[in-house]
Amino acid sequence: LTHAAVRTAVESALTGYARHLDDELPSSVRASNRFPPIAEALETIHFPQTLGDVPRARERLAYGELFSLQLSIAKRAIDRAARAREPIALPVALRDTVASSLPFPLTQDQQTVLDEIHADVCADRPMARLLQGDVGSGKTLVAFLACLPVIEAGFQAAMMAPTELLARQHAENAARYLESAGVRVAFLSGSVGEAGRRPLLEAIADGRVDLVIGTHAVFSASVEFRRLRIVVVDEQQRFGVMQRLALTKKGADPDLLLMTATPIPRTLALTVFGDMSVSTIKTMPPGRQPIETHLARHGNEKKVYDWVRRELDAGRQAYFVYPLIERSDAVELRDAESMHEKLTEVLAPHSTALIHSRRSEDEKRRLMASFVAGETRVLVATSIVEVGVDVPNATCLVVEHAERFGLAALHQLRGRVGRGKHKSYAFFVYAENLTEEAKDRLKVLLSESDGFAIAEHDLRIRGPGELSGMRQSGYLRFRVADLARDMAIMNSARATCFEILENDPGLEAPKNASLRQLIDRTRSEEECV
């Protein structure tokens, strides 16, 4: 296309479409910020009179995007605050009994977060809280304990995880910690057969199950709870907005606790979770081993394999992670299937296994059980093992083509090791032709073990949509706004939205009619996530 053709097409779009757009910003908001109408801003962006006109026009468009987002968030916060319920003094005897029986004490952060959640679930408004913490910080245990006062009072709790692998592990851990105290735990997923599913659904509906843990099957239409009071969503960024809401509709305004092991920078926390309280666990439980991290170039991987072999010979186990399941003609990348064959030879006689998303749930369960039991010594995988796999004897992680993963994802993968008493190692192997800039990005993992600092790096380098699945939130489809540099604009838009809704919660004033339509449109987009 010639420059002239592009210019003609843009002029045609501005004339035929942009100049007829409804402005999402009320005239009062435009006036107070001295913003031009949207059509004028678009025209200035494409055909500025001077280059000095462009930043202001860009600010106007970014403000509009962030205003739309913050209006939806503020409306949810205002609506939730209006949903009053009777405050309740929930008992803590069961929670304290289970906590005191643990083979380790809670960290101060865990106890603080537990107290925050307890205050919320006893309050006269439904809880909406995000619990974030680094890999291995003990969030899941806190969630189990937080459910116990609710269960002791005769209510039910539900926990949803994104994969059957993770959900099943949660259910097994919950049973280990809680069943001896009389808590009735059940596991539910799409792979549960009809013969087992029907009596399980009846038990949930009758209240004979206290804590239901499962995949998205937990919020399917056939699942009915007798008295659901608290909903926990683990690795929440892997679920869409409407999936999370569907589970909360299983009860009468139940409390909602979202959890993530991907620490969320403050910018994103305000963006995606601006209507929620945020709890953070930063301290690690005692006994966690520091992980020694290395970068290696393809071509030097023999040294890595030799290191892994020494660990295997000493009785340890290892993960190898690849970006692809099978070979692709489109890209020159090592894949899990081919490398499984190679590693079976290279690391013989140590047994290897291959796990990825195309395996059946029964196969995944069998393969993981073999690895957990120590029968399989090397697990070759895709990023399916990024969350929830807990094998204390695994001391080596090798990620090949590490440049294909975000920093937060690599940090999550690194958290698969360092869970036992032995020294652990992570090797990130990168392509030979990698640029210095890309290598510098990976070097962050050498100097940083703090997931919060790594998440900030990821946000600056890759943008919010790439931050470990955040695009699934349904909020981050910005065309102009940039969360890394537009924090001041977002804070301004946020303050304005809350001010509007505090004065007119239902947006019933004629001047706010366009805002009702804007919220309806935003919610419609969320439903598509």
N, C-alpha and C positions, 0 to 999 in steps of 0.2 A: 504494500500500500504506500502511496506517495503521501507526503506531508499534507498536500492540498486536499487529498481525498479524506484523510482523517479529520482535517479541520472542517470540511463540509459536513461530514457525518456528525461531528460534535455539535455544530451549529444547528443542524436539523433536529437533533435530540433535544437541545435546549429550547428551540422554538416550539416543537411539537409536543414535548412532554414536560420538561422541567418547569416551564413557566406556568403550567397548570397544576403543579403539585400543591396539595394542602400542606401548610406549614405545621410541623408537629409541635412547635413551640408557641404557647399563647402569646398574644401581642404584649401582655404585661411583662412576661419574661424577656422577650426580645428587647423591649424598651429599657428595662432595668440593666440589661447587659450591653445595650447599644449594638445589638446584632441586626444585620440586614435580614430581609426575608430569605427563605431558602433558595428561591430561584436566583436572586441576586448573588448570593454566595456561590452558587454553582457556576454562574456566568463569570464571576471574578476569578474563580479557580482556573477555569479554562482559558479565559481571555482577559487577563488583568490589564488595567491601564498602566500600572507600574508594578514592579516586583514587590514593593512594599505593601501592596494590597493583599497579597496571597496569604500571609500568616493569619491575618484577621478572618479571612474567609474560611481558612482551614479550621480555625478555632470555633467558628460558628457551626460548621458541619460536625466537628468532633463533639461539641457540646450537645448537639441534637441527638446524636447516637447515645451518649452517656445519660442524657436526660431521660430518654425512652427506657433505658435499662433501670435507672434508679427510681423512676416512677413506679415500675412494676414491683421492685423490691420494697419500696416504701409502702405501697398499698398492701402487700402481704404482711408487713410488720404492723401496720395500723389495724388491719383486719384481725390479726392474731391477738393483739392486745385487747381487742373488743370482745373476744370470746371468753367471757368469764366462766369460772366453775368454782365449786366449793373447795376452798383450801383443805388439805388433809394432812394430819400428822402421821406419816408413814412409819411403821416400826423398823428398827435397825438391828434387832437381835440376831436375825438370821444372817444378815450381811456381816456383822461383827464376828459371829461364830465361824463363818467360812473364812474370813480374812485372817483370823487368829490361827486357823488350822493350816494355812499355807506354809510351805517349807522355807519361805523367805518373807521379810517384811516389805510392806509397800513403801515406795519412795515417797518423799515429801510431795513431789508433783502429783503422783497418783492419788495421794490422800486429799490434796487440795482440790483436784478435779472431781473426785468422788463427792466431796462436800458441796461443790458448785452444782453438780447434777442433782444431788439430793434436795437442795433448796429449791431447785426448779420443779421437780416432780411433786413437791408438796405445795407448790404455789397455786394461786387462784387464776393462773393463765397457763395454757399448754406450753411445755418447754419446746424451744427450737434452738438447739445448740450444736455447734461443730466442735468435735474433739480431734485435734491434730497432734501428731507426735512422730518422732523419727522412727525409723525401722527398729523394732525390738524394744521400744520404750514401755511396753506393757499396757497398751490401750485396750486390747480385747479383754484382759482380765478386769480392768476398770469397768468396762461395759457389763460384764457378767455380774460384778458386785453391785453395780448401779441398778440392775433389774431386781435384786433380791428384796428390797423393801416393798416394791410394788407387788411381787409375788407373795410375800408374807402377808400382805393385806388382802389377798384373795383375787388379785388381778392377774392378767397374762402379759407376757412379753414376747416380742418377735425380733429376730435378727436376720437380716438379709445380706448375703455376700454375692459377689459377681460370678464366681465359678463354683462348680460342684466340689472341686478339689479343696478350695478354701472353706466353703460352707461345711463340708464334712469334717475338716480338721477342727473348726470351731465347735461343732457338735460333740466331737470326741473329747475335746478339752473341757467343754462345759460339763459333760457327764463326769469326767474325772474329778473336777473341782466341786461340783454341786450335788450330784445324785446322792452322795453319802449323807447330805444334809436334808434329804427328802424332796429335792427339787426334781420335778418330772420334765425331762428334756426330750424333745423329738426332733428328728431330722426329716426335711421334706425337700424333694427336688423332682424334676421332671422324669428322672430315671426310676423313681419309686414305682413299682408295678401296681396294677389295679388291685390285686389281692391285698397288698399291704397298704395301699393308699386310702381305700374306703374306711377301714377301721381307724386309721390315723386321723382322717378328716372328722370323723364322728367324735373322736376323743378331744380334738381341738375345739369343736363346736360345743361340746358338753363341759368344757373347762377341766378335763382330766389331764391336760398338758399345760404345764406352767410356762415353759420357754420353748418356742418353735424357732429352729434355726434352719435356713435353707437358701436356695437360690431365688430367682424371680418367681418361681412357682409359689412362693409364700403369698404373693399378692394376686394370684389367679382367682377368677370368679368363684371357683368351687370351694375356696378356703374361707370359712367363717369362724370368727372367734366369739367366745362367750363374753369375755370382759377384757378386751385388749386395752392396755393402759400406756405401754411404752414401746416404741419402734426404734430399733437400732439398724442403721445402714452402714455396713463396712465397705471401705474403698468406694465411697459414695460417688466419686467422680466418674466411675465406670457405669453409673446408671443415669438415665435421662431424668429430667425434672418430673415428668408425669409418672414415671415408674415409682419414684419415691413417694409422690403424693398418693398413688393408688394404694400403697400399703397403709398410709395413715388413715385412709377412708375405711379401713377395716374396723376401726373403733370410734368411739365418741370423742373426737378431739384428743387423740393420744399424744403423749410426749414424743418428741422426735430428737434422736441423737444421731448425727452423721459423724462418721469417722474416716480419717484418711491418714495413710502413712507417708503421703507426699506432702511435706510441709508447704503451706500455701503462703506466699508473700503477702504482706499487708495489703498491697494494691489489689491483689486478686481476692483476698478475703472480703474486702469492702465491695468488690464487684459482684462476685457470685453469691456471697453469703452475707450481704449487707443487712439482711433482716434477721440475722441470727446472733446469738452470743457465741463467743469463741473461747474454748479452753485449750490449753497447750501443755503437753508433757515434754519437757526437754531433758530431764535427767534420766540416765539409763539405770536399770536395776543392777545391783552389785553382781560381779562375776562376769559381765560381758567383756569379751576379749577385744582389744583393738585389732583392726584388720590392716595388714601390711599390703599396700596397693602398689602395683607396677604397671607401667605402659610398655608395650612391646610392638615392634613393627612386624608385619607379615614378612616372612623370610627368616625371622629370628625365633619363630615359635618353637623350634626344637628345644631351646633352653626352657621354655615354659612347660613343654610336655615332660621334660626330664624332671623338672621341679615337682610336677604333679605326680609323676611316678614315684618319687621318693616319699611323698605323703601317702600314696596308696600302699606302698611297701610297709609303711609304718602303721598300717591299719586304718587309715583315714579314708574319706570319700570325697568326690569332686563333682562339680557341675561344669558342663560346657554349654554355652548358650550361643545361638545363631539367629540372624534376622529372618531367614527364610526356612520353610519346611523342606522344600525340594528345589532342585536346580531351576534357574530361570534363564531363558535366552535373552531377556530384556536387560539384565544387569549381571555383572561379573562379581558375584558374591558367593562365598561358601555357604552351603546349606546344611541343615541338621541331618537329613537322610544320608547324604554323601559322607559327611564327616563322621557320622556314627559308624559307618563301615570302616573308615580309615582308623578311627580311634580304637575300634575293637581289635585291630591288628597292632597298632602302635603301643597300646597299653596292656596287651595280653601278658599274663593270664587273668588280669583283673576284669571282672564281668561288667558289661555296659548295657544300657537300655536307652531307648529313644521314646520321648514323650512330646506330644504337641497337640494342638487343638482339634485335629482331625481324628484322633483316637476316640474310641467310644468311652463313655464314662466308666464302664466296667474295666476297660483296659487301663485307663488312667489310674483308677483306684488300685488295680493290681500292681502296676508298675511303681506307683508311689509307695505302696505297702512294702514292696520288696526293697526299695531304696531306704526307707525308714528303718527296716529291720536289719540293714547292713548286708543283705544278700547281693544286691546290686551295688557295685562300688563306684561306678561312673554313670551319671545321668546326663544324657545329651538331650537338649531341649531348645525350644524357642522361648520367647518371653513369657510363656504360660507360667513359668516358675517365679515370676517377678514378685508375686505376693503370696504370703500365707504358708510357704513351705518351711517347716521347722525340723531340721535334722542336725542335732548338736555335733554329730561325728563328722559332718562335712566341713572340711577346712580349706578347700580350694574352689575358687570360681574363675572360670576362663570365659570371657565374652569376646568372640571374634567379630570383626567389623564393628568395633565399638563406636566408630564414627557415625553409625546408622541409628544410634540410640540417643535420646535426650539425656542430659546429665542427671536429672531426677530419676529417670528409669534405671540408669546405670547404678546410681546410689541405692535404689531399691533392690536391684539384683545383688549388689554387694552385701546387702543385709541378709542374704541367704546363708552366709558363713559367719563365723565369729559367735556362734550360739552355744558353744561348749567350752570345755576347759583347755582346749589345745589352741595354739597359735594358728591364725587363719590368714589366707592370702587371696587377693583378687588381682587378676591379670586382665587388662584391657588391651586387646590386640587390634591394631588399626592398619588400614590399607597403606601400601608402600608409597603411593603417590599423594598422600594427604598433604594439604597445605599447612603452612606454619600456623595460620590462624585457627584451623581446625584442631591442630595438635595442642595449641594453647588452651583451647576449650577443654580438651580431655585432661590437661595438666591440673585443672581445678580439682580433680578427684585425688590428686597426689597431695595437695596442700589442705584440702577440706574434708573433714569427716562429719561436719554439722549439716544435716539435711536442710535446715532453714537457709543457711548461707548458699548452699548449692542450688536451692530452688530460686533464690534471687538471681543467681548467675544465669540459670536457665531462662528466667523471664526476660532478662535483658538481651540474651543472645538469640533465643529462638522465638520469643513472643509468647503471649498467653495461650493461644490456641494449641500450642505444642506441649504445654506443660503437663505431661503425664495424663493425657486423656481429658484435659479440661474442656476441649472443644465439645465434648459430650454434654456439657452443662447447658448448652443451648443459648448461652449468653454472649459468646465471644466472637460473633460474626461481624466484627467492626470493619467498615470500609476505610474509615478515616482515623478514628480514635486510636491512640497508642497508649496502652496502660502504663508502659514504662516511663513515659514523659508527660502524660496528661493527668497526673494525679490531682493537681490543683483544679483543673477543669471539672474532674469528676466530683471532688469535694463540694465545689460550688453548685453543681447540678443536684447533688444529693441533698444539700441543705435546702435548696429551693423546693424540691419535691416533697420533702417532709413538711415544710412550712405550708405548702398548698393543701396537703392531705390532713394536717392537724386542724386547719381552718374549715375544711370541707371533706370529711372522711369518705363520704359517698360520691364525691364529685358530682353533686346534684345541681350546683349553680350553673346557669346557662353559659357563663364564660368558661366553664370547665368541661363542657360537652365533648370537645375534641379530645380531651385527655382520657375520657371514658373509652372512646374509640381506640385511642392509642394503646391503652392497657389491654383491651380485647384483642387487638392485633398481636401484641407481644405474647399474650397467653396462647393464642392460636399457633404462633411459631414454636412455643415451648412444647406444645402437644405433638409436634412433628419430630421432636428429638428422639 
